[in-house]
Amino acid sequence: MTDATARLLPWSSADGKACFVVGDGTGPVSRIADSIEAAQLDSAADLIDESRRVLAGRAWTSGELQLLTVELTDSLAEVHRIAKSRGARLPKPPPAVVHVPAGEAVKPCPFPCEVCRRKGR
């Protein structure tokens, strides 16, 4: 298992701590996590549609808005966790190497990224 990485799972422990699995992403726990994430994303899409329907009606009650807010917050937290988990598993890009011929000045970056800002470019 040379490609083992830690994966943030879409559930927490009983005391609210993050749960992880270490592996290559093909094991049974990873497959269960994939299934749960897919269901959470489907639920979020349904909730977006429901939110748009409720808000378009312009005849909501404060209770409906409160319930919608609670459901949207829960769904957003799940989607955020999925994004963090998937983002952490993306391959790290190789460091950028810039070759400047001898005697030439380094030109300022037209699109300042974090690295350029730290180096004062």
N, CA and C atoms as an extended XYZ file, in Angstrom:
363
Properties=species:S:1:pos:R:3:atomname:S:1:resname:S:1:resid:I:1 pbc="F F F"
N         0.844       -1.167        0.000 N   MET     1
C         0.000        0.000        0.000 CA  MET     1
C         0.896        1.238        0.000 C   MET     1
N         1.452        1.584       -1.141 N   THR     2
C         2.385        2.702       -1.230 CA  THR     2
C         1.679        4.036       -1.389 C   THR     2
N         0.441        4.043       -1.849 N   ASP     3
C        -0.289        5.288       -2.062 CA  ASP     3
C        -1.255        5.594       -0.917 C   ASP     3
N        -0.929        5.151        0.283 N   ALA     4
C        -1.807        5.367        1.426 CA  ALA     4
C        -1.815        6.832        1.836 C   ALA     4
N        -3.021        7.372        1.999 N   THR     5
C        -3.193        8.731        2.476 CA  THR     5
C        -4.306        8.751        3.517 C   THR     5
N        -4.300        9.773        4.349 N   ALA     6
C        -5.364        9.947        5.330 CA  ALA     6
C        -6.518       10.680        4.665 C   ALA     6
N        -7.706       10.184        4.903 N   ARG     7
C        -8.911       10.785        4.339 CA  ARG     7
C        -9.844       11.198        5.469 C   ARG     7
N       -10.297       12.444        5.418 N   LEU     8
C       -11.303       12.924        6.351 CA  LEU     8
C       -12.635       12.296        5.967 C   LEU     8
N       -13.259       11.626        6.911 N   LEU     9
C       -14.514       10.931        6.640 CA  LEU     9
C       -15.715       11.863        6.839 C   LEU     9
N       -16.833       11.560        6.198 N   PRO    10
C       -18.008       12.442        6.285 CA  PRO    10
C       -18.840       12.229        7.551 C   PRO    10
N       -18.220       11.792        8.616 N   TRP    11
C       -18.893       11.656        9.904 CA  TRP    11
C       -17.897       11.935       11.009 C   TRP    11
N       -18.412       12.167       12.192 N   SER    12
C       -17.572       12.463       13.360 CA  SER    12
C       -17.724       11.350       14.379 C   SER    12
N       -16.785       11.317       15.320 N   SER    13
C       -16.876       10.346       16.414 CA  SER    13
C       -18.010       10.756       17.349 C   SER    13
N       -18.327        9.897       18.317 N   ALA    14
C       -19.407       10.184       19.267 CA  ALA    14
C       -19.159       11.474       20.041 C   ALA    14
N       -17.896       11.815       20.256 N   ASP    15
C       -17.590       13.051       20.984 CA  ASP    15
C       -17.299       14.229       20.045 C   ASP    15
N       -17.660       14.090       18.759 N   GLY    16
C       -17.564       15.196       17.816 CA  GLY    16
C       -16.225       15.405       17.149 C   GLY    16
N       -15.303       14.470       17.344 N   LYS    17
C       -13.979       14.615       16.734 CA  LYS    17
C       -13.991       14.080       15.299 C   LYS    17
N       -13.103       14.641       14.480 N   ALA    18
C       -12.982       14.212       13.093 CA  ALA    18
C       -12.523       12.760       13.024 C   ALA    18
N       -13.052       12.040       12.039 N   CYS    19
C       -12.651       10.650       11.808 CA  CYS    19
C       -11.901       10.573       10.485 C   CYS    19
N       -10.870        9.741       10.463 N   PHE    20
C       -10.049        9.566        9.269 CA  PHE    20
C        -9.891        8.080        8.993 C   PHE    20
N        -9.613        7.762        7.731 N   VAL    21
C        -9.208        6.420        7.355 CA  VAL    21
C        -7.916        6.574        6.555 C   VAL    21
N        -6.997        5.669        6.759 N   VAL    22
C        -5.742        5.684        6.016 CA  VAL    22
C        -5.769        4.513        5.053 C   VAL    22
N        -5.551        4.802        3.784 N   GLY    23
C        -5.551        3.745        2.778 CA  GLY    23
C        -5.381        4.334        1.401 C   GLY    23
N        -5.630        3.490        0.411 N   ASP    24
C        -5.472        3.925       -0.979 CA  ASP    24
C        -6.790        4.372       -1.606 C   ASP    24
N        -7.868        4.423       -0.805 N   GLY    25
C        -9.150        4.900       -1.297 CA  GLY    25
C       -10.030        3.848       -1.913 C   GLY    25
N        -9.628        2.572       -1.832 N   THR    26
C       -10.415        1.512       -2.460 CA  THR    26
C       -11.044        0.552       -1.455 C   THR    26
N       -10.782        0.742       -0.181 N   GLY    27
C       -11.275       -0.177        0.834 CA  GLY    27
C       -12.742        0.032        1.163 C   GLY    27
N       -13.292       -0.838        2.004 N   PRO    28
C       -14.724       -0.760        2.334 CA  PRO    28
C       -15.110        0.530        3.055 C   PRO    28
N       -14.268        1.049        3.930 N   VAL    29
C       -14.600        2.296        4.626 CA  VAL    29
C       -14.620        3.452        3.626 C   VAL    29
N       -13.683        3.459        2.704 N   SER    30
C       -13.661        4.508        1.678 CA  SER    30
C       -14.891        4.426        0.784 C   SER    30
N       -15.323        3.218        0.447 N   ARG    31
C       -16.521        3.065       -0.385 CA  ARG    31
C       -17.773        3.540        0.359 C   ARG    31
N       -17.862        3.252        1.648 N   ILE    32
C       -18.994        3.746        2.443 CA  ILE    32
C       -18.957        5.269        2.491 C   ILE    32
N       -17.766        5.828        2.700 N   ALA    33
C       -17.625        7.293        2.738 CA  ALA    33
C       -18.031        7.910        1.398 C   ALA    33
N       -17.617        7.292        0.294 N   ASP    34
C       -18.007        7.787       -1.033 CA  ASP    34
C       -19.526        7.811       -1.173 C   ASP    34
N       -20.176        6.749       -0.713 N   SER    35
C       -21.629        6.641       -0.802 CA  SER    35
C       -22.317        7.712        0.052 C   SER    35
N       -21.822        7.915        1.254 N   ILE    36
C       -22.402        8.933        2.133 CA  ILE    36
C       -22.194       10.322        1.546 C   ILE    36
N       -21.002       10.595        1.026 N   GLU    37
C       -20.741       11.896        0.412 CA  GLU    37
C       -21.676       12.134       -0.771 C   GLU    37
N       -21.893       11.126       -1.588 N   ALA    38
C       -22.791       11.270       -2.734 CA  ALA    38
C       -24.207       11.597       -2.263 C   ALA    38
N       -24.647       10.924       -1.207 N   ALA    39
C       -25.981       11.197       -0.669 CA  ALA    39
C       -26.053       12.614       -0.095 C   ALA    39
N       -25.001       13.056        0.581 N   GLN    40
C       -24.978       14.414        1.138 CA  GLN    40
C       -25.015       15.461        0.031 C   GLN    40
N       -24.287       15.228       -1.046 N   LEU    41
C       -24.294       16.182       -2.156 CA  LEU    41
C       -25.649       16.203       -2.854 C   LEU    41
N       -26.287       15.042       -3.009 N   ASP    42
C       -27.635       14.985       -3.584 CA  ASP    42
C       -28.622       15.742       -2.696 C   ASP    42
N       -28.501       15.549       -1.393 N   SER    43
C       -29.375       16.241       -0.447 CA  SER    43
C       -29.177       17.751       -0.533 C   SER    43
N       -27.933       18.185       -0.673 N   ALA    44
C       -27.652       19.614       -0.797 CA  ALA    44
C       -28.294       20.178       -2.063 C   ALA    44
N       -28.222       19.437       -3.172 N   ALA    45
C       -28.842       19.897       -4.415 CA  ALA    45
C       -30.359       20.005       -4.247 C   ALA    45
N       -30.971       19.029       -3.585 N   ASP    46
C       -32.416       19.087       -3.328 CA  ASP    46
C       -32.761       20.277       -2.452 C   ASP    46
N       -31.940       20.551       -1.464 N   LEU    47
C       -32.183       21.663       -0.549 CA  LEU    47
C       -32.054       23.008       -1.267 C   LEU    47
N       -31.144       23.099       -2.203 N   ILE    48
C       -31.022       24.319       -3.010 CA  ILE    48
C       -32.326       24.555       -3.773 C   ILE    48
N       -32.849       23.500       -4.398 N   ASP    49
C       -34.113       23.626       -5.135 CA  ASP    49
C       -35.253       24.036       -4.208 C   ASP    49
N       -35.316       23.410       -3.034 N   GLU    50
C       -36.355       23.731       -2.063 CA  GLU    50
C       -36.220       25.179       -1.586 C   GLU    50
N       -35.005       25.620       -1.344 N   SER    51
C       -34.776       26.996       -0.902 CA  SER    51
C       -35.262       27.986       -1.954 C   SER    51
N       -34.922       27.713       -3.182 N   ARG    52
C       -35.353       28.605       -4.264 CA  ARG    52
C       -36.876       28.643       -4.375 C   ARG    52
N       -37.519       27.493       -4.198 N   ARG    53
C       -38.981       27.427       -4.274 CA  ARG    53
C       -39.608       28.241       -3.141 C   ARG    53
N       -39.118       28.031       -1.927 N   VAL    54
C       -39.669       28.746       -0.775 CA  VAL    54
C       -39.465       30.250       -0.924 C   VAL    54
N       -38.267       30.643       -1.290 N   LEU    55
C       -37.969       32.074       -1.390 CA  LEU    55
C       -38.703       32.732       -2.560 C   LEU    55
N       -38.920       31.996       -3.640 N   ALA    56
C       -39.629       32.549       -4.794 CA  ALA    56
C       -41.093       32.818       -4.465 C   ALA    56
N       -41.660       32.029       -3.541 N   GLY    57
C       -43.060       32.208       -3.179 CA  GLY    57
C       -43.338       33.505       -2.446 C   GLY    57
N       -42.341       34.050       -1.792 N   ARG    58
C       -42.442       35.309       -1.045 CA  ARG    58
C       -43.610       35.321       -0.057 C   ARG    58
N       -44.007       34.137        0.414 N   ALA    59
C       -45.100       34.046        1.387 CA  ALA    59
C       -44.697       33.108        2.517 C   ALA    59
N       -43.439       33.136        2.886 N   TRP    60
C       -42.939       32.228        3.902 CA  TRP    60
C       -43.240       32.758        5.295 C   TRP    60
N       -43.262       31.830        6.224 N   THR    61
C       -43.411       32.219        7.629 CA  THR    61
C       -42.034       32.262        8.264 C   THR    61
N       -41.956       32.864        9.450 N   SER    62
C       -40.664       32.912       10.134 CA  SER    62
C       -40.214       31.498       10.492 C   SER    62
N       -41.148       30.603       10.789 N   GLY    63
C       -40.798       29.212       11.091 CA  GLY    63
C       -40.208       28.499        9.888 C   GLY    63
N       -40.781       28.756        8.706 N   GLU    64
C       -40.238       28.152        7.484 CA  GLU    64
C       -38.819       28.651        7.223 C   GLU    64
N       -38.606       29.942        7.409 N   LEU    65
C       -37.265       30.500        7.200 CA  LEU    65
C       -36.271       29.959        8.223 C   LEU    65
N       -36.718       29.800        9.451 N   GLN    66
C       -35.826       29.268       10.480 CA  GLN    66
C       -35.440       27.827       10.152 C   GLN    66
N       -36.414       26.995        9.782 N   LEU    67
C       -36.125       25.611        9.411 CA  LEU    67
C       -35.201       25.559        8.195 C   LEU    67
N       -35.488       26.391        7.211 N   LEU    68
C       -34.649       26.440        6.013 CA  LEU    68
C       -33.220       26.833        6.371 C   LEU    68
N       -33.054       27.786        7.252 N   THR    69
C       -31.726       28.223        7.675 CA  THR    69
C       -30.972       27.098        8.382 C   THR    69
N       -31.654       26.387        9.261 N   VAL    70
C       -31.024       25.260        9.965 CA  VAL    70
C       -30.597       24.193        8.965 C   VAL    70
N       -31.494       23.843        8.043 N   GLU    71
C       -31.177       22.801        7.057 CA  GLU    71
C       -30.044       23.235        6.124 C   GLU    71
N       -30.065       24.488        5.691 N   LEU    72
C       -28.994       24.991        4.830 CA  LEU    72
C       -27.651       25.002        5.552 C   LEU    72
N       -27.660       25.385        6.819 N   THR    73
C       -26.422       25.406        7.597 CA  THR    73
C       -25.848       24.009        7.752 C   THR    73
N       -26.702       23.040        8.071 N   ASP    74
C       -26.243       21.653        8.206 CA  ASP    74
C       -25.689       21.133        6.883 C   ASP    74
N       -26.403       21.418        5.807 N   SER    75
C       -25.970       20.943        4.493 CA  SER    75
C       -24.667       21.614        4.070 C   SER    75
N       -24.548       22.909        4.327 N   LEU    76
C       -23.314       23.622        3.985 CA  LEU    76
C       -22.130       23.050        4.757 C   LEU    76
N       -22.340       22.711        6.021 N   ALA    77
C       -21.262       22.109        6.822 CA  ALA    77
C       -20.827       20.768        6.225 C   ALA    77
N       -21.799       19.965        5.763 N   GLU    78
C       -21.459       18.675        5.146 CA  GLU    78
C       -20.686       18.876        3.846 C   GLU    78
N       -21.149       19.786        3.015 N   VAL    79
C       -20.483       20.037        1.726 CA  VAL    79
C       -19.087       20.613        1.957 C   VAL    79
N       -18.936       21.469        2.966 N   HIS    80
C       -17.620       22.027        3.293 CA  HIS    80
C       -16.670       20.911        3.723 C   HIS    80
N       -17.152       19.984        4.519 N   ARG    81
C       -16.326       18.854        4.966 CA  ARG    81
C       -15.901       17.995        3.780 C   ARG    81
N       -16.822       17.771        2.842 N   ILE    82
C       -16.502       16.997        1.640 CA  ILE    82
C       -15.424       17.718        0.834 C   ILE    82
N       -15.578       19.029        0.681 N   ALA    83
C       -14.591       19.797       -0.084 CA  ALA    83
C       -13.213       19.733        0.573 C   ALA    83
N       -13.162       19.863        1.904 N   LYS    84
C       -11.883       19.767        2.614 CA  LYS    84
C       -11.275       18.385        2.414 C   LYS    84
N       -12.090       17.353        2.525 N   SER    85
C       -11.595       15.991        2.384 CA  SER    85
C       -11.034       15.746        0.983 C   SER    85
N       -11.787       16.158       -0.009 N   ARG    86
C       -11.341       15.938       -1.395 CA  ARG    86
C       -10.151       16.822       -1.748 C   ARG    86
N       -10.158       18.045       -1.256 N   GLY    87
C        -9.034       18.939       -1.519 CA  GLY    87
C        -7.739       18.423       -0.921 C   GLY    87
N        -7.845       17.818        0.267 N   ALA    88
C        -6.651       17.282        0.925 CA  ALA    88
C        -6.076       16.094        0.167 C   ALA    88
N        -6.910       15.436       -0.634 N   ARG    89
C        -6.442       14.256       -1.365 CA  ARG    89
C        -5.965       14.580       -2.772 C   ARG    89
N        -6.060       15.846       -3.189 N   LEU    90
C        -5.552       16.217       -4.509 CA  LEU    90
C        -4.029       16.117       -4.508 C   LEU    90
N        -3.462       15.728       -5.636 N   PRO    91
C        -2.000       15.680       -5.681 CA  PRO    91
C        -1.422       17.080       -5.535 C   PRO    91
N        -0.338       17.160       -4.814 N   LYS    92
C         0.328       18.446       -4.620 CA  LYS    92
C         1.083       18.806       -5.895 C   LYS    92
N         0.881       20.030       -6.405 N   PRO    93
C         1.599       20.415       -7.616 CA  PRO    93
C         3.085       20.570       -7.319 C   PRO    93
N         3.910       20.282       -8.313 N   PRO    94
C         5.346       20.474       -8.094 CA  PRO    94
C         5.638       21.955       -7.930 C   PRO    94
N         6.672       22.278       -7.187 N   PRO    95
C         7.004       23.700       -7.025 CA  PRO    95
C         7.354       24.320       -8.372 C   PRO    95
N         6.931       25.543       -8.555 N   ALA    96
C         7.211       26.241       -9.809 CA  ALA    96
C         8.685       26.601       -9.875 C   ALA    96
N         9.270       26.332      -11.008 N   VAL    97
C        10.667       26.678      -11.224 CA  VAL    97
C        10.712       27.664      -12.381 C   VAL    97
N        11.308       28.796      -12.122 N   VAL    98
C        11.412       29.821      -13.155 CA  VAL    98
C        12.874       29.943      -13.546 C   VAL    98
N        13.121       29.783      -14.828 N   HIS    99
C        14.482       29.920      -15.339 CA  HIS    99
C        14.601       31.291      -16.008 C   HIS    99
N        15.473       32.102      -15.462 N   VAL   100
C        15.704       33.432      -16.024 CA  VAL   100
C        17.117       33.433      -16.586 C   VAL   100
N        17.225       33.711      -17.876 N   PRO   101
C        18.568       33.756      -18.466 CA  PRO   101
C        19.445       34.774      -17.747 C   PRO   101
N        20.725       34.476      -17.676 N   ALA   102
C        21.681       35.356      -16.995 CA  ALA   102
C        21.621       36.752      -17.610 C   ALA   102
N        21.616       37.729      -16.753 N   GLY   103
C        21.621       39.114      -17.211 CA  GLY   103
C        20.225       39.698      -17.409 C   GLY   103
N        19.190       38.879      -17.381 N   GLU   104
C        17.826       39.402      -17.541 CA  GLU   104
C        17.201       39.616      -16.181 C   GLU   104
N        16.386       40.647      -16.079 N   ALA   105
C        15.686       40.943      -14.822 CA  ALA   105
C        14.448       40.069      -14.706 C   ALA   105
N        14.109       39.756      -13.493 N   VAL   106
C        12.871       39.019      -13.246 CA  VAL   106
C        11.729       40.002      -13.384 C   VAL   106
N        10.764       39.661      -14.256 N   LYS   107
C         9.626       40.549      -14.491 CA  LYS   107
C         8.562       40.302      -13.428 C   LYS   107
N         7.827       41.358      -13.067 N   PRO   108
C         6.747       41.176      -12.087 CA  PRO   108
C         5.684       40.231      -12.638 C   PRO   108
N         5.136       39.469      -11.755 N   CYS   109
C         4.088       38.519      -12.133 CA  CYS   109
C         2.816       39.294      -12.477 C   CYS   109
N         2.212       39.057      -13.655 N   PRO   110
C         0.982       39.782      -13.998 CA  PRO   110
C        -0.214       39.301      -13.171 C   PRO   110
N        -0.121       38.127      -12.584 N   PHE   111
C        -1.182       37.561      -11.762 CA  PHE   111
C        -0.577       37.199      -10.407 C   PHE   111
N        -0.429       38.149       -9.494 N   PRO   112
C         0.292       37.883       -8.247 CA  PRO   112
C        -0.361       36.766       -7.429 C   PRO   112
N         0.374       35.713       -7.269 N   CYS   113
C        -0.084       34.605       -6.431 CA  CYS   113
C         0.510       34.796       -5.031 C   CYS   113
N         0.183       33.929       -4.121 N   GLU   114
C         0.670       34.044       -2.746 CA  GLU   114
C         2.201       34.013       -2.698 C   GLU   114
N         2.814       33.163       -3.505 N   VAL   115
C         4.283       33.066       -3.509 CA  VAL   115
C         4.884       34.393       -3.984 C   VAL   115
N         4.334       34.968       -5.021 N   CYS   116
C         4.861       36.227       -5.546 CA  CYS   116
C         4.679       37.352       -4.528 C   CYS   116
N         3.529       37.375       -3.844 N   ARG   117
C         3.293       38.415       -2.834 CA  ARG   117
C         4.316       38.303       -1.701 C   ARG   117
N         4.624       37.066       -1.274 N   ARG   118
C         5.601       36.894       -0.188 CA  ARG   118
C         6.976       37.317       -0.630 C   ARG   118
N         7.301       37.142       -1.906 N   LYS   119
C         8.628       37.499       -2.399 CA  LYS   119
C         8.677       38.955       -2.860 C   LYS   119
N         7.566       39.670       -2.729 N   GLY   120
C         7.530       41.075       -3.077 CA  GLY   120
C         7.485       41.354       -4.557 C   GLY   120
N         6.983       40.410       -5.333 N   ARG   121
C         6.894       40.628       -6.791 CA  ARG   121
C         5.539       41.158       -7.162 C   ARG   121
